Amino acid sequence: MKGKTLKYIILLATISIAGVFFIQFAFIRYSYRLSEKQFTESASVALKEVAWQIMLATGTTSNFESITPVEVISDNTYLVNVGVLFDRELLVNNLEEQLKKHDIYYGFEFAMFNPQEEQMDEGTLINTDGKVTPSFYSFPTNGDYTYYFAIHFTDRRAYFNSRLSIWYFLTGLLVLVVFFFGYTLSVIIRQRQLSEVQKNFINNLTHELKTPISSIALSAKVLTEKNITETPERLHQYAQIILNQNARLTKNVEKVLNLASLEKSRIKLNSESIDLKSFIEKNCELFRQSDNGQKLNIEIDFKDLRPVITADKFHFANLLSNILENAAKYCEASPQIQITLKKGKNYLALDFADNGIGIAKEHRKKIFKKFYRVPTGNVHNVKGFGLGLDYVYKIVKAHRWKIHVSENPKGGSIFTIIISE
């Protein structure tokens, strides 16, 4: 799948999902408003019926047509004008009966207006379980009414939830579908990226293996000539080519084999005490004897620190070799690296500051991933597999240390290994 095609698919999928969510939430909003309207209508009808029943019990139904029984103050607060003196017990019985009759099974609080004191009596809260407690709600009043009561519905969420439950379920289902769709899409993208990385790895591997093999084959062909012994210098030259290319081939094969062994099982460390300064000095000296090491200028500055750490000598030496090799390879000038040590609280900070080409900020977290190489266009000036820093990261993690890379103010990069004491 081409990159542009995938981008268009992601864009269209995003627009489609956003549209579906917009429609879904629009329906929920409409349904919520409709439920609010239904609640107001149901409550108004029920309270109007309460007023009628009270007037019927007191024999004053003739006044019913001349009054406005229900005044909606807010979505959950109502004034009910009865127009006749009534008692509390009659009101409570009719409220509970009519509200249940209209499917309003929710807690409410009410207060009766006292015309003698011209204020509301103490309010009463009736919970959904039937428990009666005092109410501290500030009920509104109306100077045009004489005998009336106020009612406030404390929580209408249960009413709305019962009517919107199907929409909540569908929304949850939609979110679940979108999650799995997004997960599937992310897997496709990761697989595509991995495919590209593996493709680059295979191309690099093919080149790195074919080059020494071709050189060895060519040199071996020259050595089969009958008169080759007559020119000892030429014989030595091609024998040296075979030796060097064989070493290069062996090194590349070892990298691939090390990768395979690391993938199959967890790294088993053979930890032992190491004098950090002596160990680094020794391995730097060994690295100087290699082709890349001969051109790398290494400075070591531990000041007065001579710490002893616990580490696997074999893997730690390979870790150092990889960092030094990168400093030598990825430098356009005369390669230099400065190794310094700082002591913190319960840790040591080992810095490797080089003067190489540097690493852009957006690539610093990715360079420790397997096969990853910083993009440099269609051609990599330095051949490699993208395995070195992956190995470094795994060794650091196996030792329970930490590593990060930052920009060198003088140019290049600084690799810092945090060694726990």
C-alpha angles and dihedrals in degrees: 000000000000120000095242092049091052091049091052091049091051091047094049091044091051092049091047093049092046089050093049091049091048092052091044094052091043089057091047091050091048091047091049092053090046090051090050090052091047091050092050091049094046092047092047093050092046093049091045088054089050090055090049093050092049091050090045091053091049094043096241102115091126088077093055095092093050097058137061101236101193130039117185108219096174139336091287105020126077139174116214116201110206098171093209136073112267137171130243098244092054090050095049094048093050094044093054093044098047097041091052090045088059094045096255100137097163138112119272140174127213142178133197122227115241108211093192093058092028093226142088118279119234110299125242128213118208111193126209090259091056094254113146120215136160117276125222096189116130102237120205123238137210122212092204093064127074106182113029144117136219126225131193125191106218100200126012096172093100089055092051094042091055091055098038097042092103090053091048089052093049091047091051090048090050091050089050091050091048090049092053091043091051091046091050091048091049090051090052091050092047091048090050091050091046090049090053092047092048090047090054090046092053091047091050092044091050091051094045092050099040095050097060092038090054091046092049091048092049093047092047090052090053091049090056091064112113096228096047091104090061090068106049093176092056090045091052092046095055092041088054090050090053090048094049095044091047089054090049091049092048091051093052093047090049090054092054092045091049089052091052092049092049091051094050098052144006117274111264111209125209095205122197139155114282131188095227098206096046091044094052093045091051094048093045089054090051090049091053088064092062125086093255093040094058092068097041119096109211124196121187120196117174093150106204096335118118103167125176115217136183114242146131106270096207097050094038090053091051089048091055091046092054093050093046092046092053090050090054097043101043099054127100094194131043101314117239133172129189118203114200134170128213127185121222134171106302093341145072123223112212111193127197107191115185134179096226132129092287131226123264115241094245091058100046096090093043099052091080092059120102115268092001117140126177107257114251100170123270094326130057110210089201118050120223146129102242090244103111100077091037087059091046091052093049092049091048091049092047089056089048091241128129133235133192137165128224138174119278108228088215091053130281129046139302119218111199123195115195108209115197114222 
